[in-house]
Amino acid sequence: MSVLENLEPREVLQYFEILSDIPRGSCNEKQAAEWVVDFATKRGLEAVKDDLHCVLVRKPGQGGLEDAEPLILHGHLDMVCEKSEGVEIDFETEPITLVVDGDFIKADGTSLGADNGIGVSYILALLASEDIPHPPLEAVLTAMEEKGKVGAANFDTTQLKGRRMIDFNWITDKEILAGCSGDVTFTVDVPAEWEDVPATHSETRLLKVRGLSGGHCEFDIQLERANAVQVLARVLNAVAARADVRISEPHGGAQNNAIPADAQVVLAIRPEDVSTVEDVVKQLDQDLSTEYAIADPDVRLELDAAEAPTRVFSAEAGARLSRLTALVPNGVISWSLSVPGIVESSNNLGTVRTTDEGARLMSTITAAVTSRKHEILDRVRALAALAGGGVTVEEYGLDAPEFPFRPDSPLLAVAAQAYRDVIGEEPETHVSQCSLELGMFSRRVPVEDIISIGTELHALHSPAEKVNHTSVAKVWPLVREVVSRLG
């Protein structure tokens, strides 16, 4: 029996449940993309998939709108894969387990993938419909949106004939999104200068940062939550000031655009320094509990026994990594003076991973002004130059431009009137601090007119993620009405 079988609208939620059964974390979209191509082919629709597993599906117009200008529909196939402490799941092969809790659909101990599974489900329902009037549709479902917008950066936009687009990657049903920021993701590689574990460092401990809330790098960045990767660096710097340690296997965060909720590193310690390390960790654990009593009350540090590593960073390389990580700009950097209350620019230091050469940091800068975005990236480059030791900084994926608000948008006018008629309320028009793929389409196609229609989502990119299914029931009639008016 389907978990969502008794929920409406069935024509949308059936597809969300199917998508939830398909592993589709960023860089693992192949199976989902192939399912969409099969879905389209069975309905006689043209569908193509590229090498990165982005999918384009074309559907002729119907209901009297066969000769109207084409409409691009956009969503992204991938999701951020986060799990709660103690939850065992292989996101590469295992499905998401759905749970209905009152008005909300959640996942059992993991992120839900409603970002952007619900948006994709609206698109699939439109493609499957036989009775909804709509213009010719070009459905673009991108891959790796959550990881530097890599799929969109490489998608062949010359295939598209449409010059207007409705995006479904938004998080509330109370407004129509009509403008957004841009972003750029970058990596910082720090060579380890690998060494054998010194014979003097015979004690091994696993230092862990746990209990953080995490969250979305754009919607939650202003909440002043702790960043587990930078907390880890802070602890390492404090330990190094009082004891001689070596580090190995740094690891933290789930993805570049999710605020990291956990991080860890293996420490090789001299026996005479163990008590000192324990004291430093204990004191910082107390300090963090005080500092984040409101923003992240469950933050904690743990120091556990661990197996000895096979190799460690040199003392200089370990210090270089921890100092550099602590100094990378993170959080809100500037607030908008033109749209009060909106973040103008921010950076999220999302992950640290061990590599063959050493360690890699991955981070995403979001900004409403392109020049501000690159100024922040230049700061990081300057920091890397000062660090020395072969540290390098490289852009990753798409340098996504912002999509400026267009007050005379015909799509916005149609959608706003449909909202009044269907929902009976006045919609808000919103310009967001988040970065979507709208700017990329407006410049590369170029799409002349774009809006985004959303659904009530909460706690994106975290195990607390949920979607209000009554909001889906509210938005689906709006979607139907908007596309039927685009003659």
C-alpha positions as CSV (number, residue, x, y, z in Angstrom):
1,M,0.0,0.0,0.0
2,S,1.2,3.5,-0.9
3,V,2.0,5.8,2.1
4,L,0.4,8.8,0.3
5,E,-2.5,6.9,-1.3
6,N,-5.2,8.7,0.7
7,L,-3.7,12.2,0.2
8,E,-4.8,14.7,-2.5
9,P,-3.9,15.7,-5.1
10,R,-3.2,12.1,-6.1
11,E,-2.1,13.1,-9.7
12,V,0.8,15.0,-8.1
13,L,1.7,13.1,-5.0
14,Q,1.8,9.7,-6.8
15,Y,4.9,11.0,-8.7
16,F,6.5,12.4,-5.5
17,E,6.2,8.9,-4.0
18,I,7.7,7.3,-7.0
19,L,10.6,9.8,-6.9
20,S,11.1,9.1,-3.2
21,D,11.7,5.4,-4.1
22,I,14.5,6.3,-6.5
23,P,17.9,7.2,-5.0
24,R,18.7,10.6,-6.5
25,G,21.3,12.5,-4.4
26,S,23.4,14.9,-6.4
27,C,25.7,13.0,-8.9
28,N,23.4,10.0,-8.5
29,E,20.5,11.1,-10.8
30,K,20.9,8.5,-13.5
31,Q,18.1,6.2,-12.4
32,A,15.7,9.0,-11.8
33,A,16.5,10.5,-15.2
34,E,16.0,7.2,-16.9
35,W,12.6,6.8,-15.2
36,V,11.5,10.2,-16.5
37,V,12.5,9.3,-20.0
38,D,10.6,6.0,-19.8
39,F,7.6,7.9,-18.3
40,A,7.6,10.2,-21.3
41,T,8.2,7.6,-23.9
42,K,5.2,5.5,-22.7
43,R,3.0,8.6,-23.2
44,G,4.3,9.2,-26.7
45,L,6.3,12.3,-25.7
46,E,9.7,13.2,-27.0
47,A,12.4,12.9,-24.3
48,V,16.2,13.2,-24.3
49,K,18.7,12.7,-21.6
50,D,22.3,14.1,-21.7
51,D,25.5,12.6,-20.3
52,L,25.0,14.4,-16.9
53,H,21.4,13.1,-16.6
54,C,19.5,16.3,-17.3
55,V,16.3,15.5,-19.1
56,L,14.3,17.5,-21.7
57,V,10.7,16.4,-22.4
58,R,8.6,18.0,-25.0
59,K,4.8,17.9,-25.1
60,P,2.5,19.5,-27.7
61,G,0.0,22.1,-26.7
62,Q,-3.6,21.0,-26.0
63,G,-7.0,22.3,-25.2
64,G,-7.0,25.1,-27.8
65,L,-3.4,26.3,-27.0
66,E,-1.7,24.2,-29.6
67,D,-0.3,27.2,-31.5
68,A,0.6,29.3,-28.5
69,E,4.2,30.3,-27.7
70,P,6.1,27.4,-26.0
71,L,6.4,27.4,-22.2
72,I,9.5,26.0,-20.4
73,L,8.8,24.2,-17.1
74,H,11.8,23.8,-14.8
75,G,12.8,21.7,-11.8
76,H,15.8,19.7,-10.6
77,L,16.0,16.0,-10.1
78,D,18.6,15.8,-7.4
79,M,18.2,16.2,-3.6
80,V,20.5,16.9,-0.7
81,C,21.1,13.7,1.3
82,E,21.2,14.3,5.1
83,K,20.4,11.9,7.9
84,S,19.9,12.1,11.7
85,E,22.5,10.7,14.1
86,G,22.2,6.9,14.4
87,V,20.2,6.5,11.1
88,E,21.7,3.9,8.8
89,I,21.0,4.4,5.1
90,D,22.9,4.1,1.9
91,F,21.7,7.1,-0.2
92,E,23.3,5.6,-3.3
93,T,21.0,2.6,-3.3
94,E,18.2,2.9,-0.8
95,P,14.9,4.8,-1.1
96,I,13.6,7.5,1.2
97,T,11.0,6.3,3.7
98,L,8.0,8.6,3.8
99,V,5.9,9.3,6.9
100,V,2.6,11.3,7.1
101,D,2.3,13.4,10.2
102,G,-0.9,15.4,10.1
103,D,-0.7,18.0,7.4
104,F,3.0,17.2,6.7
105,I,4.9,14.6,4.7
106,K,8.3,13.8,6.3
107,A,11.0,11.2,5.9
108,D,12.0,8.7,8.5
109,G,15.3,10.1,9.9
110,T,16.6,11.6,6.6
111,S,16.1,14.6,4.4
112,L,12.9,14.3,2.3
113,G,13.8,15.5,-1.1
114,A,10.7,17.7,-1.4
115,D,13.3,20.2,-2.7
116,N,12.8,19.7,-5.6
117,G,10.7,16.5,-5.8
118,I,7.4,18.3,-5.3
119,G,8.2,20.8,-8.1
120,V,9.2,17.9,-10.4
121,S,6.0,16.2,-9.5
122,Y,3.9,19.2,-10.7
123,I,5.8,19.0,-14.0
124,L,5.2,15.3,-14.4
125,A,1.5,15.7,-13.6
126,L,1.2,18.4,-16.3
127,L,3.1,16.1,-18.8
128,A,0.7,13.2,-18.0
129,S,-2.5,15.3,-18.2
130,E,-5.0,14.9,-21.0
131,D,-7.5,17.5,-19.9
132,I,-5.5,20.6,-18.9
133,P,-5.3,23.2,-21.6
134,H,-1.7,24.4,-22.0
135,P,0.8,25.7,-24.6
136,P,3.5,23.5,-26.0
137,L,5.7,22.4,-23.0
138,E,9.4,22.0,-22.8
139,A,10.1,20.4,-19.4
140,V,13.7,20.8,-18.3
141,L,14.8,18.7,-15.3
142,T,18.4,19.4,-14.4
143,A,20.9,17.4,-12.5
144,M,23.4,18.4,-9.8
145,E,21.5,21.6,-9.0
146,E,22.4,21.1,-5.4
147,K,26.1,20.8,-6.2
148,G,27.2,23.8,-8.1
149,K,24.4,23.7,-10.7
150,V,26.7,21.6,-12.8
151,G,23.9,20.0,-14.9
152,A,22.4,23.4,-15.9
153,A,25.9,24.8,-16.6
154,N,26.3,22.1,-19.3
155,F,22.7,21.7,-20.5
156,D,22.3,22.4,-24.2
157,T,20.0,25.3,-24.2
158,T,20.0,25.6,-28.0
159,Q,17.3,22.8,-27.9
160,L,14.8,25.2,-26.3
161,K,12.4,27.2,-28.3
162,G,10.5,28.8,-25.4
163,R,11.2,32.3,-24.2
164,R,9.1,32.1,-21.0
165,M,9.5,29.8,-18.1
166,I,7.8,28.7,-14.9
167,D,10.2,27.3,-12.3
168,F,8.9,25.1,-9.4
169,N,11.9,25.3,-7.1
170,W,10.3,27.6,-4.5
171,I,9.4,27.0,-0.8
172,T,6.1,28.8,0.0
173,D,2.6,29.1,-1.5
174,K,2.0,32.6,-0.2
175,E,4.1,34.4,-2.9
176,I,5.3,34.3,-6.4
177,L,9.0,34.5,-6.8
178,A,10.1,37.0,-9.4
179,G,13.8,37.5,-8.8
180,C,16.7,35.8,-7.1
181,S,20.4,36.0,-6.3
182,G,23.2,34.2,-8.1
183,D,26.0,32.0,-6.6
184,V,29.3,30.4,-7.3
185,T,30.8,27.3,-5.7
186,F,34.5,26.9,-5.1
187,T,37.0,24.4,-3.7
188,V,40.1,24.9,-1.6
189,D,42.7,22.2,-1.8
190,V,45.2,21.9,1.0
191,P,48.2,19.5,0.5
192,A,48.7,17.2,3.5
193,E,52.5,16.7,3.1
194,W,51.7,13.1,4.3
195,E,53.9,11.5,7.0
196,D,53.9,8.3,8.9
197,V,52.5,8.5,12.3
198,P,55.3,9.5,14.6
199,A,56.3,6.8,17.1
200,T,55.9,9.5,19.9
201,H,52.2,9.9,19.0
202,S,50.9,6.5,20.1
203,E,47.5,7.7,21.4
204,T,44.6,8.0,19.0
205,R,41.3,9.8,19.4
206,L,38.3,10.7,17.2
207,L,37.3,14.3,17.7
208,K,33.6,14.9,16.7
209,V,31.3,17.9,16.4
210,R,27.7,16.7,16.7
211,G,24.2,17.8,17.5
212,L,24.0,20.8,15.1
213,S,20.8,21.8,13.3
214,G,22.4,22.4,9.9
215,G,20.0,23.7,7.3
216,H,19.9,25.5,3.9
217,C,22.8,27.6,3.0
218,E,20.5,30.5,1.8
219,F,17.2,30.3,3.6
220,D,18.9,29.6,7.0
221,I,22.2,31.4,6.8
222,Q,20.9,34.4,8.7
223,L,20.0,32.2,11.7
224,E,23.5,32.3,13.1
225,R,23.7,28.5,13.4
226,A,27.0,26.9,14.1
227,N,29.1,25.6,11.2
228,A,30.5,22.2,12.2
229,V,33.5,22.4,9.8
230,Q,34.5,25.7,11.3
231,V,33.8,24.5,14.9
232,L,36.1,21.6,14.2
233,A,38.8,24.0,13.0
234,R,38.4,26.1,16.1
235,V,38.9,23.1,18.3
236,L,42.0,22.0,16.4
237,N,43.5,25.4,16.7
238,A,42.8,25.5,20.4
239,V,44.3,22.1,20.9
240,A,47.4,22.9,18.8
241,A,48.1,25.9,21.0
242,R,48.6,23.6,24.0
243,A,49.6,20.2,22.7
244,D,51.5,18.5,19.9
245,V,49.0,16.6,17.8
246,R,48.8,15.3,14.2
247,I,45.6,15.0,12.2
248,S,44.2,12.6,9.7
249,E,40.9,11.9,7.9
250,P,39.1,15.3,8.2
251,H,35.5,14.9,7.2
252,G,32.4,17.1,7.6
253,G,29.2,18.3,6.1
254,A,26.9,16.7,3.6
255,Q,27.0,19.1,0.6
256,N,28.3,22.6,-0.3
257,N,24.9,24.2,0.0
258,A,23.9,22.7,3.3
259,I,25.1,24.2,6.6
260,P,27.3,21.4,8.0
261,A,25.7,19.7,11.0
262,D,28.6,17.4,11.8
263,A,32.4,17.0,11.4
264,Q,35.2,14.9,12.7
265,V,38.9,14.3,12.5
266,V,41.3,11.6,13.8
267,L,44.0,12.9,16.2
268,A,47.3,11.3,16.9
269,I,48.5,12.4,20.3
270,R,51.5,12.0,22.6
271,P,50.5,10.1,25.7
272,E,51.6,13.0,27.9
273,D,49.3,15.4,26.0
274,V,46.1,13.4,26.2
275,S,44.8,15.0,29.4
276,T,45.5,18.5,28.0
277,V,43.6,17.7,24.8
278,E,40.7,16.4,26.9
279,D,40.7,19.6,29.0
280,V,40.7,21.8,25.9
281,V,37.8,19.9,24.3
282,K,35.8,20.0,27.5
283,Q,36.2,23.7,28.0
284,L,35.3,24.4,24.3
285,D,32.3,22.2,24.7
286,Q,31.1,24.3,27.5
287,D,31.8,27.5,25.6
288,L,29.9,26.4,22.5
289,S,26.9,25.4,24.6
290,T,26.8,29.0,26.0
291,E,27.5,30.7,22.6
292,Y,24.9,28.7,20.7
293,A,22.3,28.3,23.5
294,I,19.7,29.8,21.2
295,A,20.9,29.2,17.6
296,D,22.1,25.6,18.1
297,P,21.4,24.4,21.6
298,D,22.4,20.8,21.1
299,V,25.9,21.4,19.9
300,R,28.5,19.1,21.5
301,L,32.0,17.9,21.2
302,E,33.0,14.3,21.6
303,L,36.4,12.7,22.0
304,D,36.4,8.9,21.5
305,A,38.9,6.2,21.2
306,A,39.9,5.4,17.6
307,E,42.1,3.1,15.5
308,A,45.5,4.5,14.6
309,P,45.6,6.1,11.1
310,T,48.0,4.9,8.5
311,R,49.3,8.4,7.8
312,V,48.9,11.9,9.1
313,F,49.2,15.5,7.9
314,S,52.6,17.1,8.6
315,A,52.5,19.4,11.6
316,E,52.7,22.4,9.2
317,A,50.0,21.1,6.9
318,G,47.6,20.3,9.7
319,A,48.0,23.8,11.1
320,R,47.6,25.3,7.7
321,L,44.3,23.5,7.1
322,S,42.8,24.3,10.5
323,R,43.8,28.0,10.4
324,L,42.7,28.5,6.8
325,T,39.3,26.8,7.5
326,A,38.7,29.0,10.6
327,L,39.4,32.1,8.5
328,V,37.3,31.4,5.4
329,P,34.4,33.9,5.4
330,N,31.2,32.2,6.5
331,G,27.6,33.2,7.1
332,V,26.0,36.6,6.2
333,I,28.5,39.0,4.8
334,S,26.3,41.9,3.7
335,W,22.6,42.8,4.0
336,S,20.7,44.4,1.1
337,L,20.1,48.1,1.4
338,S,17.6,48.1,-1.5
339,V,15.4,45.2,-0.2
340,P,15.4,45.6,3.6
341,G,15.6,42.3,5.6
342,I,17.1,40.4,2.7
343,V,20.7,39.0,2.7
344,E,22.7,40.5,-0.1
345,S,25.7,38.2,0.1
346,S,26.8,35.2,2.2
347,N,29.1,32.2,2.1
348,N,28.5,28.7,3.3
349,L,31.6,26.6,4.0
350,G,29.8,23.3,3.3
351,T,32.2,20.4,3.4
352,V,35.7,19.1,4.2
353,R,36.8,15.9,2.7
354,T,40.1,13.9,2.7
355,T,41.6,13.5,-0.7
356,D,44.7,11.6,-2.1
357,E,46.6,14.9,-1.9
358,G,45.3,16.2,1.5
359,A,42.0,17.9,2.2
360,R,39.4,19.7,0.1
361,L,37.0,22.4,1.4
362,M,33.9,23.1,-0.7
363,S,31.9,26.3,-0.3
364,T,29.1,28.3,-1.9
365,I,28.9,32.1,-2.2
366,T,25.4,33.5,-2.8
367,A,25.0,37.2,-3.8
368,A,22.4,39.5,-5.4
369,V,25.2,41.4,-7.0
370,T,27.7,39.6,-9.2
371,S,30.6,41.9,-8.4
372,R,30.1,41.3,-4.6
373,K,30.1,37.5,-5.2
374,H,33.5,37.7,-7.0
375,E,34.9,40.1,-4.4
376,I,34.3,37.5,-1.7
377,L,35.9,34.8,-3.9
378,D,38.9,37.1,-4.3
379,R,39.2,37.3,-0.5
380,V,39.4,33.5,-0.3
381,R,42.1,33.5,-3.1
382,A,44.1,36.1,-1.1
383,L,43.7,34.0,2.0
384,A,45.0,30.9,0.1
385,A,48.0,32.9,-1.2
386,L,48.9,34.0,2.4
387,A,48.5,30.4,3.6
388,G,51.1,29.2,1.1
389,G,52.0,25.5,1.1
390,G,50.5,24.8,-2.3
391,V,47.0,25.8,-1.3
392,T,44.8,26.3,-4.4
393,V,41.3,27.7,-5.0
394,E,39.2,26.7,-8.0
395,E,35.6,27.5,-9.1
396,Y,33.3,24.5,-9.3
397,G,30.3,24.1,-11.5
398,L,28.3,27.1,-12.8
399,D,28.9,30.7,-11.9
400,A,25.2,31.3,-11.7
401,P,24.1,34.9,-12.3
402,E,21.3,36.6,-10.4
403,F,17.8,37.0,-12.0
404,P,16.7,40.6,-11.5
405,F,13.1,41.5,-10.7
406,R,11.1,42.5,-13.8
407,P,8.0,44.4,-12.6
408,D,6.3,44.4,-16.0
409,S,6.5,40.6,-16.4
410,P,3.5,39.2,-18.4
411,L,3.9,35.8,-16.6
412,L,3.8,37.5,-13.2
413,A,0.6,39.4,-14.2
414,V,-1.1,36.2,-15.4
415,A,0.0,34.2,-12.3
416,A,-1.0,36.9,-9.9
417,Q,-4.5,37.1,-11.4
418,A,-4.9,33.4,-11.4
419,Y,-3.8,33.3,-7.7
420,R,-6.5,35.8,-6.9
421,D,-9.1,33.9,-8.8
422,V,-8.2,30.4,-7.6
423,I,-7.0,31.0,-4.0
424,G,-9.0,34.2,-3.3
425,E,-6.1,36.1,-1.8
426,E,-3.6,38.7,-3.0
427,P,-0.2,37.0,-3.6
428,E,3.0,38.6,-2.5
429,T,5.7,39.2,-5.1
430,H,9.0,38.2,-3.7
431,V,12.7,38.8,-4.6
432,S,14.8,36.2,-2.8
433,Q,18.3,36.0,-1.3
434,C,18.5,32.4,-2.6
435,S,20.2,31.4,-5.8
436,L,18.1,29.3,-8.3
437,E,18.9,28.4,-11.9
438,L,16.7,31.3,-13.2
439,G,19.5,33.7,-14.0
440,M,21.3,31.0,-16.0
441,F,18.2,30.4,-18.3
442,S,17.6,34.2,-18.7
443,R,21.1,34.7,-20.0
444,R,21.8,31.5,-21.9
445,V,18.6,30.8,-23.8
446,P,17.7,33.7,-23.3
447,V,14.4,33.3,-21.5
448,E,12.7,36.7,-21.4
449,D,10.2,36.1,-18.7
450,I,10.5,33.8,-15.6
451,I,8.5,33.2,-12.4
452,S,8.7,30.6,-9.7
453,I,5.7,29.0,-8.1
454,G,6.2,27.2,-4.8
455,T,4.8,25.0,-2.1
456,E,5.1,25.2,1.7
457,L,8.4,23.5,2.6
458,H,10.4,23.6,5.9
459,A,13.9,22.7,7.0
460,L,15.3,22.1,3.6
461,H,18.6,20.2,3.3
462,S,18.1,18.6,6.8
463,P,16.5,15.5,8.4
464,A,13.7,17.8,9.6
465,E,12.7,18.6,6.0
466,K,8.9,18.4,5.5
467,V,6.2,19.5,3.0
468,N,2.7,20.5,3.8
469,H,0.5,18.3,1.6
470,T,-2.5,20.6,2.0
471,S,-0.3,23.2,0.4
472,V,0.2,20.9,-2.6
473,A,-3.6,20.6,-2.8
474,K,-3.8,24.4,-2.8
475,V,-1.1,25.0,-5.4
476,W,-2.0,22.3,-8.0
477,P,-5.2,24.1,-9.1
478,L,-3.2,27.3,-9.3
479,V,-0.6,25.6,-11.6
480,R,-3.4,24.2,-13.8
481,E,-5.1,27.6,-14.1
482,V,-1.8,29.5,-14.9
483,V,-0.8,27.2,-17.7
484,S,-4.3,27.3,-19.2
485,R,-4.2,31.1,-19.4
486,L,-0.9,31.2,-21.4
487,G,-2.4,31.4,-24.9
